[in-house]
């Protein structure tokens, strides 16, 4: 402990102390700044093979499964006292634990950690592996409770309540649940497409724009929702946002099923899209909450399946439902499915935002002890004015825009991915009609044409899951142990070439009415390339967003969903004026023109980030 006679610090005092020289440790992101990263810590780590290799592993027993480094004594490393392990014993809590800490008692665990830190320091002098310079894999040290300074954090680096320290099965189950919601929500956007002709007949609608808008307005809800929901998830937590929005998505399916005209149908679809946007807005944050950098490639591949597989399988399912039971039954099926998944999330879903968990813990300790000066360690470096509710909400809502446009890298990548995502929905709204008119397929048989896209997405997902994390590990080792987020884009350079080639293949084979299997197979490369490009860019956003990954993903989600909402509206006139051959070729040429963007960012991205860092506040 800091000393029995040390007086507790209020927030203003703590701010002054930070200004006096403890600025090397970033409490917000739980990482070291470049000034500290250049030191040779006893617990410095580097990525090697498929794991994090640490010095003196046999001596370090305090590292939790979600941490990159142990917590040696601050006197050795020069890090602020908020990350010390004072007297925290796993499982010790409540008033008894607080009284022990206030009375100045130390437990054996804390003393052991201090000795281990000193021993590790000797190991560093012997020349063990270190992470050199700024930009390496963040050595994530969770801020710990220091009641002598009224700071509330985690009870040690292996605190089982920290989401990174959840059992592996629990983390993957939570991600699977969020991914299932992320699959069902985009599926809701496209499942209605095959039944549009039947709906038009009932509503006596002759406008192709309104027909397409029934599908694309749902995606417009995807674009609007994340701008508010992502920042709110960083203030109030991931779980309540997903929970309430799932209910909102479910309720409006009943509204769509009972809609008396196309105008109310479009309105109800927009509201359903708002509810369905929560999983897209918050899912990237959940990935960042649960998994360290070297595990995010596989996790992101699992999460990215939903937004891509859902829209593909939707028309296949919807075609059979609309043909056999009627187009309104599509919405009744969605109502049942959304209800079941929402109940599943109530059971499985847990809060994963570390700052939110600590803030709730802080509030509980204030009530339990009667000490109003307790403050979350994640908020300790913020001025008091920034902690007022109005300021927090305003800053949070503005953060996605600030992050997106403070650095040129994110808009460039966002534009590229948004165009690709828009192409996905252009195909989703046109494939069935193309196969019905060109090959004379029925509604349910034409919906099977989407299997080509689905096969491509599956192959892309499998490839990304197998190659993403090993690729960044290899590139980090070749870069002297320094990790750069741009490494996530290396595989995308390979995947990018499949997208334009697919449009030439699909477009001209349908134009010349080649056997139906040829254009269906022509969609496979597009699905393959789209999966690889999307997973890499989304993980890049998560890595650069750090604690605010959900806000970073909100900006990306908004831009790509705007493209997905409006690009399909150009499809009918594009094909009517240029035909399937040249119409798809134009899209292919645009895709070719955008390929240099990831090459440029992969090569010069690090320099651009240094010159134009991503702002979060």
Buried (B, 14 or more C-beta within 10 A) or exposed (E): BBEEEEEBBBBEBBBEBBEEEBEBBBBBBBBBEEEBBBBBBBBBBBBEEEEBEBBBEEBBEBBBBBBBBBBBBBEBBBBBBBBBBBBBBEEBBEEEBBEBBBEBEBBEBBEEBBEBBBBBBEBBEEEBBBBBEBBBBBBBBBBBBBBBBBBBBBBBBBBBBBBBBBEEEEBBBBBEBBBBBBBBBBBBBBBBBBBBBBBBEEBEBEEBEBBBBBBBBBBBBBBBBBBBBBBBBBBBBBBBBBBBBBBBBBBBBBBBBEBEEBEEBBBBBBBBBBBBBBBBBBBBBBBBBBBBBBBBBBBBBBBBBBBBBBBBBBBBBBBBBBBEEBBBBBBBBBBEBBBEBBEBBEEBBBBBBBBBBBBBBBEBBBEEBEBEBBBBBBBBBBEEEEBEEEBBBEBBBBBBBBBBBBBBBBBBBBBBBBBBBBBBBBBBBBBBBBBBEBBEBEBBBBBBBBBBBBBBBBBBBEBBBEBBBBBBBBBBBEBEBBBBBBBBBBBBBBBBBBBBBBBBBBBBBBBEEEEBEBBBBBBBBBBBBBBBBBBBBBBBBBBBBBBBBBBBBBBBBBBBBBBBBBBBBBBBEBBEEBBBBBBBBEBBBBBBEBBEBBEEBBEEBBEBBEEEEBEBE
